[in-house]
Amino acid sequence: MVRSKPVLLVDSREKTPYDFEGDDAFSAIKHTKLDAGDYSIEGLSHIIVIERKASVDELFLNFTKDIKRIHAEFERLKDHKIKVIMIEATCEDVMNPYKYYINQKGINKHSPKMPVAVVINGLTNLMLQHNVHVFFGGNKAQSMTRGILLRAYEMYKE
């Protein structure tokens, strides 16, 4: 039995997308505008979407300056079965504000604990209000994204 391979969809607005070129798990890679998220599978973009967060700084900004936008984005995805935020940091990175640049940039001058509370509270709200799965991928975020997309394809391809 010959298995078909999925076509990976990458949002065309993704500035530095994961490099899946040459990955034989995908039959093709299409860079296209996705309604939400950064990665999906052709024919399943109504089922699975993965939103990539490249840094803890990005998360902090999402839950402060961009809070309405991120909730609106996940509200639009309410009918999707699989909604993922893939964070390119470890949970330890998120819980230790001295490992990222928020204080160095002067965004939060008063308490290094404040960014941690903002990010954890924001992620918790997304998980509970919008049924979003959160992964702290660290340096394995790309391979985790690949695995989630391929598993979703196996589950929903028909």
C-alpha positions in Angstrom: 0.0 0.0 0.0 1.4 3.3 -1.1 0.8 6.1 1.4 0.3 9.6 0.1 2.3 12.4 1.7 0.9 15.6 3.0 1.5 19.1 1.5 2.9 21.4 4.2 1.4 24.8 4.3 3.6 27.7 5.6 2.1 31.1 6.1 3.7 33.5 3.6 3.9 36.2 6.3 6.3 34.0 8.4 9.5 35.9 8.4 11.9 33.1 9.2 10.0 29.9 8.6 11.2 26.5 9.7 13.3 24.9 7.0 11.5 21.8 5.9 13.1 21.8 2.4 14.2 18.3 1.5 12.0 16.7 4.2 10.7 13.6 2.5 7.7 13.3 4.9 6.0 16.1 2.8 5.2 15.8 -0.9 5.5 19.6 -1.2 5.8 22.8 0.7 3.5 25.7 -0.2 4.0 29.2 1.1 0.6 30.8 1.2 -1.5 33.2 3.3 -3.1 31.2 6.1 -6.2 32.7 7.8 -4.5 32.1 11.2 -1.4 30.4 12.4 1.9 29.7 10.7 1.7 26.0 9.7 -0.9 23.6 8.6 -1.6 20.7 6.1 -3.3 21.2 2.8 -6.8 20.0 3.0 -6.7 20.0 6.8 -6.3 23.8 7.4 -9.8 23.8 8.8 -8.8 21.1 11.4 -5.2 21.9 12.5 -3.2 25.1 12.9 0.1 25.7 14.6 1.1 29.1 15.7 4.8 29.5 16.2 6.2 31.8 18.9 9.9 32.4 18.3 10.7 33.9 21.7 9.5 34.7 25.1 9.6 38.4 24.2 7.1 37.6 21.4 4.8 35.9 23.9 5.1 38.8 26.4 4.1 41.3 23.6 1.2 39.0 22.6 -0.2 39.1 26.1 0.3 42.8 26.6 0.2 45.0 23.5 -1.4 42.4 21.2 -3.8 40.7 23.7 -7.0 41.5 21.7 -5.4 40.3 18.4 -4.3 37.0 19.8 -7.7 36.2 21.4 -9.5 37.3 18.2 -7.2 35.0 16.2 -8.0 31.9 18.4 -11.7 32.9 18.5 -11.7 32.6 14.7 -10.2 29.1 15.1 -13.0 27.9 17.5 -14.1 25.2 15.1 -10.6 23.8 14.5 -10.0 20.5 16.3 -6.3 21.0 16.9 -4.9 24.5 17.8 -1.3 24.6 18.9 1.1 27.2 20.1 4.6 26.0 19.6 7.1 28.0 21.7 10.7 28.1 20.8 11.7 28.2 24.4 11.7 25.8 27.3 9.3 26.1 30.3 12.4 27.0 32.3 13.2 29.8 29.9 9.7 31.2 30.4 9.8 30.9 34.1 13.2 32.6 34.4 12.9 36.2 33.1 16.6 36.7 33.4 17.1 34.3 30.5 15.4 36.6 28.0 15.6 40.3 27.2 12.5 41.9 28.6 14.3 43.7 31.4 17.3 44.6 29.2 14.9 46.3 26.7 13.3 48.3 29.5 9.9 46.9 28.8 9.5 45.9 32.4 11.7 48.0 34.7 9.9 47.2 38.0 9.7 43.5 38.6 11.3 40.6 36.8 8.4 38.4 38.0 5.8 40.4 36.1 6.7 39.1 32.6 6.4 35.5 33.9 3.0 36.1 35.4 1.8 37.8 32.2 3.0 35.0 29.9 1.8 32.1 32.1 -1.6 33.8 32.7 -2.0 34.5 29.0 -1.1 30.9 28.0 -3.5 29.5 30.7 -6.3 31.7 29.4 -5.8 30.5 25.8 -5.7 26.9 27.0 -8.9 27.2 29.0 -10.9 29.7 26.9 -9.9 28.4 23.4 -8.8 24.8 23.9 -5.3 25.6 22.7 -2.5 23.1 23.2 0.8 24.8 24.4 4.2 23.2 23.7 7.5 24.4 25.1 9.6 23.1 22.3 12.9 24.8 23.0 15.5 23.7 20.4 13.2 20.8 19.4 10.3 23.0 18.3 10.7 22.4 14.6 10.8 18.6 15.0 7.8 18.8 17.4 5.9 20.9 14.8 6.7 18.3 12.1 5.5 15.4 14.3 2.2 17.1 15.3 1.4 18.0 11.7 2.2 14.4 10.4 0.2 12.8 13.2 -2.8 15.1 12.5 -2.5 14.1 8.8 -2.6 10.4 9.7 -5.7 11.0 11.9 -7.7 13.2 9.5 -6.5 12.6 6.0 -9.7 10.9 4.8 
